Amino acid sequence: MTFMEASRAGLRSVGDFLAEANARIGAWFNRVTPKGLFPRSLLIIVVPMVILQSVVAFVFMERHYNTVTRRLSAAVSQDIAAVVDLYAAFPQEKDFATLRRIAWQSLELSIDLLPPDPLPAQGPRPFFSILDSALSREIGRKLKQPYWIDTVGRSNLIEVRVKMPDTVLRIFARRSAAYASNSHIFLLWMVGTSLVLLAVAILFLRNQIRPIENLADAAEAFGKGRDVENFRPRGAREVRRAAVAFLEMKRRIERQIEQRTAMLAGVSHDMRTILTRFKLELAFLPEGPEVDALRKDVDELQGMLEAYLAFARGDGGEQTALTDMAQLIEDLCVGAQRSGAEASASFMGPPLVQVKADSLKRCIGNLVGNAVRYARRLEITGTRDARWLVVTVDDNGPGIPEDKREDVFRPFLRLDDARNQDAGGSGLGLSIARDIARAHGGDVILADSPLGGLRATIRLPV
């Protein structure tokens, strides 16, 4: 292998590693990030604000608060060291009163003399105390004598005890003189204003997201065959454009359905008139085998015409209503038993569902009718959860080959061994059932049944 080939192989391996790492990071990021538009938009606002405030707080604490505290602590330490040096130079009692007066008036330090007892043991230092560490470090630099410091005991004072040869010098200094006491105000203002701005952003963002949610709800309701009430374009310009496009699409679909229904009504009237004329003419003909065959052909033609018109007409403008699915399935089961089949029915979950009752009953009835026609035993099962209504019809009939299960939904298709073929059938039963299910936003799926025949499953969103 040449050097160039080895280099290319190395580059390919590095590229594959980077691609795999990028895919893993992307998958992890998709798992941890929220899926909704509102939380994602809120995250886009919150994350930069938190990062900016963290950087500002770090820079402020590091550059301003720490620096100012160190300088103030150094100044107080110099004052304390000066007082200690003056007392060491003039230890007489007559000079101590003057030293006390000068320390208080000029340096704002309060000094006292204590018995020459050992210094107290140093207590535990507060965690994350910038003042304690800075002041202790500065005093340690300025003083040569043993000392003890307390920054916790009194909230507004700092106590320093210095071991002198014949006494203990106690010095009190104001805490505010040793560190920047107003820094927390800046942090509170920063956090408070950020919370106010975040609340305002949430309100405005919620108002911008709500029109998108309303548009999604309207589209979902229209897809389920329900009325879209009190919906009008709102929100930003792009959202209004999408809402206007949806309403225009809805009007075009409804207008197309109305035109089709009107055309079919005219076709139905004209063809029924001709069929009625045929029946009258046949009634005046003498009885015979030819006349009986013609009557049978006319009856079959009329049945096919009625089935076609029902398929093309759809639900006929039926409105959705709360329907007891358990009772509907039980009624279909009773009808199947009257037809001579061994049928059973069951339902699990809340039975009241918002559907077009007559259309859905016809949809399930077509599947039950096919099962009754070609099987001796059938089971109707319904389940309902928070999202879906599922109705299955199982039978022990001959079934449909797997490669033909989609073909049988085509209108007027009649297979040689298909379940939807009979002497008077038109090949529209399954087509009508799927058309009604899809008008509700669902579908009809065929599969193998545990009973040995065919399983027809209706799955509708609720």
WOUR-V485588 format. One record per residue. SS is DSSP state (H for helix, E for strand, C for the rest). NEAR is the number of other C-alpha atoms within 10 Angstrom. Layout:
BEGIN
SS,NEAR / SS,NEAR
END
This chain:
BEGIN
C,6 / C,6 / H,8 / H,9 / H,10 / H,11 / H,12 / H,11 / H,12 / H,12 / H,12 / H,12 / H,12 / H,12 / H,12 / H,12 / H,12 / H,12 / H,12 / H,12 / H,12 / H,12 / H,12 / H,12 / H,12 / H,11 / H,11 / H,11 / H,11 / H,11 / H,10 / H,8 / C,11 / C,13 / C,10 / C,8 / H,12 / H,17 / H,15 / H,13 / H,15 / H,15 / H,14 / H,11 / H,15 / H,16 / H,11 / H,11 / H,15 / H,13 / H,11 / H,12 / H,16 / H,12 / H,12 / H,14 / H,17 / H,13 / H,13 / H,16 / H,15 / H,12 / H,11 / H,15 / H,20 / H,18 / H,16 / H,16 / H,21 / H,22 / H,17 / H,21 / H,26 / H,22 / H,17 / H,24 / H,23 / H,17 / H,20 / H,24 / H,20 / H,16 / H,21 / H,22 / H,13 / H,14 / H,18 / H,12 / H,10 / C,13 / C,15 / C,10 / H,10 / H,9 / H,13 / H,17 / H,13 / H,11 / H,18 / H,17 / H,15 / H,15 / H,19 / H,15 / H,11 / H,9 / H,15 / C,17 / E,20 / E,17 / E,24 / E,13 / E,15 / E,14 / C,9 / C,13 / C,10 / C,9 / C,14 / C,10 / C,8 / C,10 / C,10 / C,8 / C,12 / C,12 / C,8 / C,8 / C,11 / H,15 / H,20 / H,20 / H,16 / H,21 / H,25 / H,20 / H,15 / H,19 / H,23 / H,15 / H,13 / H,15 / C,17 / C,12 / C,12 / C,12 / E,20 / E,17 / E,22 / E,18 / C,20 / C,16 / C,10 / C,10 / C,9 / C,12 / E,18 / E,22 / E,19 / E,19 / E,21 / E,23 / E,20 / C,17 / C,9 / C,12 / C,15 / E,20 / E,20 / E,19 / E,21 / E,18 / E,22 / E,16 / H,19 / H,14 / H,17 / C,24 / C,25 / C,20 / C,12 / C,10 / H,13 / H,11 / H,10 / H,12 / H,16 / H,11 / H,11 / H,14 / H,14 / H,12 / H,12 / H,16 / H,12 / H,11 / H,13 / H,16 / H,12 / H,12 / H,15 / H,18 / H,11 / H,11 / H,16 / H,15 / H,14 / H,16 / H,16 / H,14 / H,20 / H,20 / H,13 / H,16 / H,22 / H,13 / H,14 / H,22 / H,18 / H,16 / H,17 / H,16 / H,16 / C,22 / C,22 / C,21 / C,12 / C,15 / C,8 / C,6 / C,13 / C,14 / C,19 / C,20 / C,15 / C,13 / H,10 / H,10 / H,17 / H,17 / H,14 / H,15 / H,24 / H,16 / H,13 / H,16 / H,19 / H,12 / H,12 / H,15 / H,12 / H,12 / H,12 / H,13 / H,12 / H,12 / H,17 / H,15 / H,12 / H,14 / H,18 / H,13 / H,13 / H,17 / H,14 / H,12 / H,14 / H,16 / H,12 / H,12 / H,14 / H,15 / H,12 / H,12 / H,16 / H,14 / H,12 / H,14 / H,15 / H,11 / H,10 / H,16 / H,12 / C,8 / C,9 / C,9 / C,10 / C,8 / H,9 / H,10 / H,14 / H,12 / H,11 / H,14 / H,16 / H,13 / H,12 / H,17 / H,15 / H,16 / H,15 / H,16 / H,15 / H,18 / H,17 / H,15 / H,18 / H,19 / H,16 / H,15 / H,18 / H,16 / H,19 / C,16 / C,19 / C,12 / C,13 / C,14 / C,15 / C,18 / E,13 / E,12 / E,17 / E,15 / H,26 / H,20 / H,15 / H,17 / H,22 / H,18 / H,15 / H,21 / H,23 / H,15 / H,17 / H,22 / H,16 / H,11 / C,13 / C,12 / C,19 / E,17 / E,24 / E,17 / E,19 / E,15 / E,18 / E,13 / C,13 / C,14 / C,18 / E,14 / E,19 / E,17 / E,24 / C,22 / H,19 / H,14 / H,23 / H,21 / H,18 / H,18 / H,22 / H,26 / H,22 / H,19 / H,25 / H,24 / H,18 / H,19 / H,30 / H,22 / H,18 / H,20 / C,20 / C,14 / E,20 / E,26 / E,19 / E,24 / E,19 / E,21 / E,18 / E,21 / C,13 / C,9 / C,9 / E,14 / E,20 / E,20 / E,21 / E,23 / E,23 / E,26 / E,29 / C,20 / C,21 / C,15 / C,22 / C,21 / C,13 / H,11 / H,7 / H,11 / C,15 / C,12 / H,13 / H,22 / H,21 / C,16 / C,16 / C,18 / C,16 / C,19 / C,14 / C,8 / C,12 / C,18 / C,21 / C,26 / C,21 / C,14 / C,6 / C,12 / C,15 / C,21 / C,24 / C,24 / H,26 / H,23 / H,21 / H,27 / H,25 / H,21 / H,22 / H,25 / H,23 / H,18 / H,21 / C,26 / C,19 / C,21 / E,17 / E,24 / E,14 / E,18 / E,16 / E,17 / C,17 / C,11 / C,14 / C,13 / C,20 / E,24 / E,25 / E,22 / E,21 / E,24 / E,22 / E,21 / E,21 / C,18
END
